[in-house]
Amino acid sequence: MTMGAHAYPWDITVGEVVRRSQVHERFGGSRQSGIAPAPKTGNILLFTGEVGKEYGYNFDESRVDGSFMYTGEGQEGDQQLTRGNKAILRDGVALRLFESAGHAQVRYLGEYQPDPVQPYSVEQAPDRNSEVRNVLVFRLWPIDQVPSVVSAEEPQVTELPVESQDAEALNSSSIAGATEAELRKAGLVRRYQSWLTQNGGELVRHEIQVPGTVRPLYTDLFDKVTGELIEAKGSAARHYMHLALGQLLDYARFVEHTSLAILVPSHPSNDLVQLLEKQGISCIYELPNGHFARASSLPD
């Protein structure tokens, strides 16, 4: 038990279902907040539930190692390490975790502590206006399972078939028509895979687990014959080209490669091709006859 847990006797047992109003009547804290500090009783009350996913709180879950991932507070814009989020890291208080049990009731999951080495990570999720923003995701451990020694982690890169299920969250959900763009991208990837295979290529993709992050990254394509790492987009519009460039440079840090390329369904504007060329990146685009070519910029 933490020091704060002794400030006021705690009498709710793990697994017990109670009305949330009763929890606050006995221990204090805001009745509306997901993170409800109750300093007079030495507790911080944490609440999680399915309704939070409407506001981008979609990281909350128990992990197989016994820890619990908990999304910080703040429904609009980037979350900051202030107020309730900062309170989670405060010494001398007990973190009491509850999950929704329906009908204004909550189930007590127990007392937790932040991970001693990596208490939180910064992830991406939509806010209540569907704008992608940074959120704080806390790694919490049951009080009797807090690890005392954590070994240094290295990025883990795993090769996957192109046909594998893409577990990457849709980071472009704020873009109008993002779903259609993703469908166009999937069709483009299939067509390029078929064309390249016929021309001697061999495509795979990679899962990248970066230390200190909750969800892995997924590359789109990697040609094992040439060593080319490729990021695909369903549109050659500027926004998608910018997004592809950032993702490709990010993934390139972890996947050994000999060249980089962006795959799009049509020839981008000349200035965007120049932008890629200055970064040493090729642009592959689809021709009307179903073949693919590499874009070359015209002089200014």
Salt bridges, closest charged atoms under 4 A:
ASP11 OD1 - ARG26 NH2 2.46
GLU50 OE1 - LYS53 NZ 3.39
GLU61 OE2 - ARG63 NE 3.64
ASP65 OD2 - ARG139 NH2 2.34
GLU76 OE2 - ARG128 NE 2.79
GLU99 OE2 - ARG107 NH1 3.06
GLU111 OE1 - ARG96 NH1 3.61
GLU159 OE2 - LYS224 NZ 3.25
ASP166 OD2 - ARG205 NH2 3.61
ASP220 OD1 - LYS185 NZ 3.08
GLU228 OE1 - ARG294 NH2 2.72
GLU231 OE2 - LYS185 NZ 3.98
GLU231 OE2 - LYS233 NZ 2.77
ASP250 OD1 - ARG253 NH2 2.39
ASP271 OD2 - ARG238 NH2 2.97
GLU286 OE2 - ARG191 NE 2.89
